[in-house]
Amino acid sequence: MAVPKRRKSKSRVRTRRAHDAIGAPNLVICKNCGVSVLPHQVCSSCGWYKDRIVLAPKVKLSKAERKAASGK
């Protein structure tokens, strides 16, 4: 098995690792509601993807409405 003959210096290792940092994600604006979303993903706020609705948007219920819906 190959073993390095000399130890790599800190500067040489850190120079190599300079490009390994994770960058900021690319975001696009939803054409329907204007919220920033990841590209090629369904918009979580309105449920649209590529000029059509894919998911029904979630509706937030109040505590009283949730209690009435559960039947308690």
N, C-alpha and C positions, 0 to 999 in steps of 0.2 A: 504494500500500500504506500502511496506517495505521501511524504511528509515534507512540509516546507522547511527549507534550510535555515531561513532567517525569519524572525518575527516581523510582522508588518507594523509599521509605525502608526500612531494614533491619527496623524494627519492623512496618511494614505487611506486608512479605513474610513475616516470621516468624509474624505473627498468622494469616495465611492458611494457612500450612503447619502450624499447630498441630494440625490434625485429620488429617494425612496419615500419622501414625505407624501402624505395623502392631501390632495388639493380639495378645494371647495367643490361641492357637487354642481353640475350644470343644471340650471333651472330654466323653465320656460313658463310663459304666461298662459293660463287657460283662456281659450278664445271665448268661452261661454260666460265665466264669472270673474275672470281677471286675477285669480289666485295663482301664486307661484307653485308649480308642481314639477316633479321629475319628468324628463321626456319619456315618451312611450309608456306612460302610466295613466290609469284612470284618475280623474280629478276626484279627490276625496270629499270635496265640499259640494260639488254639484253632480257628480257621477257621469260626466261626459267624457268621451274619448273619440277623437277624430270626427267631429261634427255629428255625433249621434249619442244618445243617452244609453249607457250600459248598465249602470246601477241606479237604483232608486236612492236619492239622498236620504241620509239619516235625519230624523226629526227628533229634537230633544223634547222630552216630556217633563212636565213638572212633577213634583212628588205626589200631588193629589191625583194627577192623571195616571201615573204609574200604579198607584194604589187601586184606583178604579179599574184599570185594565187587568190587574192580577186577580181581582175578585175578593180582596181582603177587606 
